[in-house]
Protein backbone atom coordinates (compact mmCIF):
# COMPACT_ATOMS: atom_id res chain seq x y z
CA UNK A 1 0.00 0.00 0.00
CA UNK A 2 1.21 3.53 -0.58
CA UNK A 3 4.39 3.99 -2.51
CA UNK A 4 5.83 0.55 -1.93
CA UNK A 5 6.74 -1.33 -5.05
CA UNK A 6 7.05 -4.96 -4.06
CA UNK A 7 8.83 -6.29 -7.10
CA UNK A 8 10.11 -3.55 -9.37
CA UNK A 9 11.49 -6.01 -11.92
CA UNK A 10 7.99 -7.05 -13.00
CA UNK A 11 6.41 -3.70 -13.84
CA UNK A 12 9.24 -1.17 -13.84
CA UNK A 13 12.94 -1.67 -14.55
CA UNK A 14 15.17 -1.07 -11.53
CA UNK A 15 16.72 2.03 -13.07
CA UNK A 16 13.32 3.77 -13.29
CA UNK A 17 11.88 3.05 -9.85
CA UNK A 18 12.60 6.58 -8.62
CA UNK A 19 10.80 8.07 -11.61
CA UNK A 20 7.92 5.66 -11.08
CA UNK A 21 7.69 6.52 -7.38
CA UNK A 22 7.79 10.25 -8.12
CA UNK A 23 5.05 9.76 -10.71
CA UNK A 24 2.87 7.92 -8.20
CA UNK A 25 3.56 10.54 -5.51
CA UNK A 26 2.59 13.31 -7.94
CA UNK A 27 -0.64 11.48 -8.76
CA UNK A 28 -1.41 11.04 -5.06
CA UNK A 29 -0.88 14.76 -4.48
CA UNK A 30 -3.18 15.43 -7.44
CA UNK A 31 -5.83 13.20 -5.88
CA UNK A 32 -5.57 15.04 -2.58
CA UNK A 33 -5.64 18.51 -4.14
CA UNK A 34 -8.62 17.70 -6.36
CA UNK A 35 -10.61 16.19 -3.52
CA UNK A 36 -9.75 19.22 -1.36
CA UNK A 37 -11.05 21.45 -4.15
CA UNK A 38 -14.28 19.48 -4.20
CA UNK A 39 -14.78 19.85 -0.46
CA UNK A 40 -13.91 23.55 -0.50
CA UNK A 41 -16.28 24.10 -3.40
CA UNK A 42 -19.05 22.22 -1.60
CA UNK A 43 -18.48 24.46 1.41
CA UNK A 44 -19.63 27.36 -0.77
CA UNK A 45 -23.09 25.74 -0.83
CA UNK A 46 -23.57 26.03 -4.56
CA UNK A 47 -25.55 22.88 -5.34
CA UNK A 48 -28.30 24.58 -7.43
CA UNK A 49 -25.73 26.26 -9.70
CA UNK A 50 -24.90 24.77 -13.10
CA UNK A 51 -21.47 26.44 -13.06
CA UNK A 52 -20.83 24.92 -9.62
CA UNK A 53 -21.78 21.50 -10.93
CA UNK A 54 -19.31 21.81 -13.82
CA UNK A 55 -16.66 23.11 -11.43
CA UNK A 56 -17.04 20.01 -9.26
CA UNK A 57 -17.17 17.81 -12.37
CA UNK A 58 -13.79 19.25 -13.45
CA UNK A 59 -12.26 18.06 -10.20
CA UNK A 60 -13.90 14.65 -10.58
CA UNK A 61 -12.28 14.35 -14.02
CA UNK A 62 -8.96 15.36 -12.46
CA UNK A 63 -9.31 12.54 -9.94
CA UNK A 64 -10.24 10.10 -12.73
CA UNK A 65 -7.16 11.18 -14.69
CA UNK A 66 -4.88 10.63 -11.72
CA UNK A 67 -6.36 7.19 -11.07
CA UNK A 68 -6.00 6.23 -14.73
CA UNK A 69 -2.38 7.45 -14.61
CA UNK A 70 -1.58 5.18 -11.70
CA UNK A 71 -3.28 2.31 -13.50
CA UNK A 72 -1.55 3.08 -16.81
CA UNK A 73 1.95 3.00 -15.40
CA UNK A 74 1.33 0.03 -13.13
CA UNK A 75 -0.48 -2.12 -15.71
CA UNK A 76 1.35 -0.91 -18.80
CA UNK A 77 -1.84 -0.86 -20.87
CA UNK A 78 -2.06 1.31 -23.98
CA UNK A 79 -5.74 2.02 -23.38
CA UNK A 80 -5.15 3.34 -19.84
CA UNK A 81 -2.18 5.36 -21.06
CA UNK A 82 -4.23 7.03 -23.79
CA UNK A 83 -7.09 7.74 -21.36
CA UNK A 84 -4.65 9.23 -18.88
CA UNK A 85 -3.00 11.50 -21.44
CA UNK A 86 -6.26 12.81 -22.87
CA UNK A 87 -7.85 13.36 -19.47
CA UNK A 88 -4.79 15.04 -18.04
CA UNK A 89 -4.30 17.42 -20.95
CA UNK A 90 -7.93 18.55 -20.94
CA UNK A 91 -8.14 18.92 -17.18
CA UNK A 92 -4.83 20.81 -17.08
CA UNK A 93 -6.11 23.29 -19.65
CA UNK A 94 -9.39 23.77 -17.80
CA UNK A 95 -7.73 23.96 -14.37
CA UNK A 96 -5.44 26.71 -15.65
CA UNK A 97 -8.38 28.61 -17.13
CA UNK A 98 -10.44 28.30 -13.96
CA UNK A 99 -7.56 29.47 -11.78
CA UNK A 100 -7.04 32.54 -13.95
CA UNK A 101 -10.77 33.21 -13.84
CA UNK A 102 -10.87 32.85 -10.06
CA UNK A 103 -7.99 35.25 -9.46
CA UNK A 104 -8.95 37.87 -12.04
CA UNK A 105 -12.73 37.98 -11.64
CA UNK A 106 -13.54 36.62 -8.20
CA UNK A 107 -16.78 38.57 -7.68
CA UNK A 108 -18.11 37.73 -11.15
CA UNK A 109 -17.24 34.07 -10.69
CA UNK A 110 -18.95 34.05 -7.30
CA UNK A 111 -22.04 35.59 -8.89
CA UNK A 112 -22.19 32.74 -11.40
CA UNK A 113 -21.78 30.15 -8.64
CA UNK A 114 -24.86 31.49 -6.82
CA UNK A 115 -23.38 30.77 -3.40
CA UNK A 116 -25.32 31.28 -0.18
CA UNK A 117 -22.17 32.14 1.80
CA UNK A 118 -21.28 35.76 2.65
CA UNK A 119 -19.30 37.34 -0.17
CA UNK A 120 -16.15 38.04 1.89
CA UNK A 121 -15.98 34.47 3.20
CA UNK A 122 -16.81 33.05 -0.20
CA UNK A 123 -14.04 35.11 -1.83
CA UNK A 124 -11.48 33.70 0.63
CA UNK A 125 -12.67 30.13 0.05
CA UNK A 126 -12.67 30.67 -3.72
CA UNK A 127 -9.11 32.04 -3.66
CA UNK A 128 -8.01 28.97 -1.69
CA UNK A 129 -9.61 26.83 -4.40
CA UNK A 130 -7.83 28.97 -7.01
CA UNK A 131 -4.49 28.30 -5.33
CA UNK A 132 -5.20 24.59 -5.38
CA UNK A 133 -6.16 24.87 -9.06
CA UNK A 134 -2.75 26.44 -9.79
CA UNK A 135 -1.08 23.59 -7.90
CA UNK A 136 -3.15 21.05 -9.84
CA UNK A 137 -2.31 22.77 -13.13
CA UNK A 138 1.44 22.60 -12.45
CA UNK A 139 1.30 19.04 -11.14
CA UNK A 140 -0.65 17.81 -14.15
CA UNK A 141 2.07 19.02 -16.51
CA UNK A 142 4.72 17.35 -14.31
CA UNK A 143 2.67 14.14 -14.36
CA UNK A 144 2.33 14.34 -18.15
CA UNK A 145 6.09 14.68 -18.52
CA UNK A 146 6.77 11.80 -16.16
CA UNK A 147 4.18 9.60 -17.88
CA UNK A 148 5.80 10.31 -21.23
CA UNK A 149 9.27 9.49 -19.86
CA UNK A 150 8.08 6.25 -18.26
CA UNK A 151 6.24 5.23 -21.42
CA UNK A 152 9.26 6.07 -23.57
CA UNK A 153 11.54 3.97 -21.36
CA UNK A 154 9.16 1.03 -21.47
CA UNK A 155 8.94 1.32 -25.27
CA UNK A 156 12.70 1.50 -25.76
CA UNK A 157 13.47 -1.30 -23.33
CA UNK A 158 10.71 -3.53 -24.66
CA UNK A 159 9.00 -4.24 -21.35
CA UNK A 160 5.73 -6.22 -21.52
CA UNK A 161 3.45 -3.15 -21.63
CA UNK A 162 5.02 -1.68 -24.75
CA UNK A 163 4.73 -2.56 -28.42
CA UNK A 164 8.46 -2.69 -28.93
CA UNK A 165 9.90 -6.16 -29.07
CA UNK A 166 13.53 -5.09 -29.33
CA UNK A 167 15.85 -3.06 -27.21
CA UNK A 168 15.45 0.01 -29.42
CA UNK A 169 18.77 -0.53 -31.17
CA UNK A 170 19.12 -1.11 -34.89
CA UNK A 171 19.76 -4.77 -35.54
CA UNK A 172 21.97 -6.18 -38.26
CA UNK A 173 19.55 -7.71 -40.72
CA UNK A 174 22.15 -9.66 -42.65
CA UNK A 175 22.21 -7.79 -45.92
CA UNK A 176 24.02 -10.48 -47.85
CA UNK A 177 21.76 -9.92 -50.84
CA UNK A 178 23.59 -6.70 -51.77
CA UNK A 179 26.28 -7.26 -54.43
CA UNK A 180 28.68 -4.74 -52.86
CA UNK A 181 29.35 -3.47 -49.35
CA UNK A 182 26.75 -0.86 -48.51
CA UNK A 183 28.05 1.96 -46.35
CA UNK A 184 26.22 5.01 -45.12
N, C-alpha and C positions, 0 to 999 in steps of 0.2 A: 504494500500500500504506500502511497506517497510517491516519492521519487526513486524508490529502490528498483533497480533493474536486476532481477535475479540472475539471468544468464545473458549477458550482453552479446555472446557469440551467436545466439539464435536470431535476434532481430536487428541488432546494430553491431557493426564491427567495433572492436575494442578501441580503435583510434578515434571513434566518433561518439563515444559515450558522453563526453563532456558537452558536446554540441546537442546531443539528444536530451540530456538532463536540463540544459538551459532552455531548450525548446519547450519541454514539459513544464518547467517552472514558469516560463512566460505565459503559457496557456493557462496555468492555474491562477496566475495573477489576473489574467484577462477574465477568467470566470468570476473571481472575487470582485473585480471592479464592475463588471456588468451587473452582477446580482446586487451590489451596493447601489448602483444607479437605479435599478428597478425599485428597491426599497425606498430610496430617497424620493423618487418620482411618485411612488404611491403615498408617501407622507404629505404630498401636496394636495391630496384628495381631489384628483382630477378624473375620476372614473367616467363621468358622462361626456368627457371631451374626446372627439375623434383624433385630434392632434396628440393628446395624451396617450391614447391607445396605440397610435403609430410609434410614439416615442418609446413606450414600453416594448412594443414589438421589435424595434431596432435592437434593444438590449437582449431580447430573447434570441434574435438571429446571431448576435455576437456570441452568446453562450453556445448556440448550436455550432457555430464555426470553430470555437475553441475545442469543443468535444470532438468534432470531426477531425480536427488537426491532431489531437492525441491519438485517435483511432487510426488515422492515415499513417502516421509514422510508426506506430506500434505494429499494425497489421501489414503495412506495405502494400495496400490495395490501391490500384489506380483510380477506382471510383471514389473512394474516400478522399484521396489526394485532390482530385478535381473538384469535389464538393467543398473541400476546405479552402482551396484557392479562390474559387468564385465567391463563396460566402465572405471570406476575409477581405477581399478587395472591395466588394460592395459595402460591407459594414464599415470598413475604414473610411471610405469616401463619405458615407453618411454621418459617421461619428465626427469627422472633421467639420463637416458643414453645420451640424447641430451645435458643436462647441463654439464655432464662430458666431452663429446666430444667438446663442445664449449670452455670450460676452458682449456682443455689439448692440443687441436689441432686447435686453432683458424684460423691460416692461411690455413691449409688444408681444414677446413670446409668452409671457405670463397671461396676457389677455387672451391669447389663442388657447391656452391650456384650460381656461375657465376654472381656476383653483378657488377653493373656499377659504384658503389660508390668508392671513393678513399679508398685504403686499410686501412689507419690509421683510417679514420672516420668509415669505415665498421667494423673494429675490436672493436671500442668503442661501437657501436650500438649492435654488436653481443654479447659483454660481458654484456650489459644491459639486453638483451634478456636471456642470460644464468643465470643472477641473478634472473630474473622473473621465469625461469624454475625451479630453486632451490626452490623458494617460492611456486610455484605450486606443486612441488613434495612433500614438507613437508605438505602443506595444504590438499593435496589429501589423505594422510595417516591419518591426523586428521579427515577429513570428513568420511573416511571409518570406523574409530573407533566410531565416533558419530552415524553414520547410524546403525552400528551393535548394539550399546547400545540402541538406540531408538527402533529398531526392536525387540530386546530382551525384552524390557519393554512392548511393545505392545503385544508380544506373551504371556508373563507371566500373564499380567493383563487381557488378553482376550478382548482387545478393538476390534472394528468392523473390522479393517484391518488385523487382525491376524487369524490364523487357530485354535487357542486355544479357547475352549469354557468355560474353567474353569479358576480359579484363579491361577493355577500352583501348587496348593497344592494337596497332595494325599487325595482322598476322601475315606470315609469308605463305602465299597461296600456291607456291610451286609453279612458277611461270615457265615451265620447260617447253611450252608450245611456241615460244617466241624464237625466231631463227637467230637472233643476235642478242647480246646482253643489253637489257633495257635499263638505262640509268636516267634518273631525274635530277 
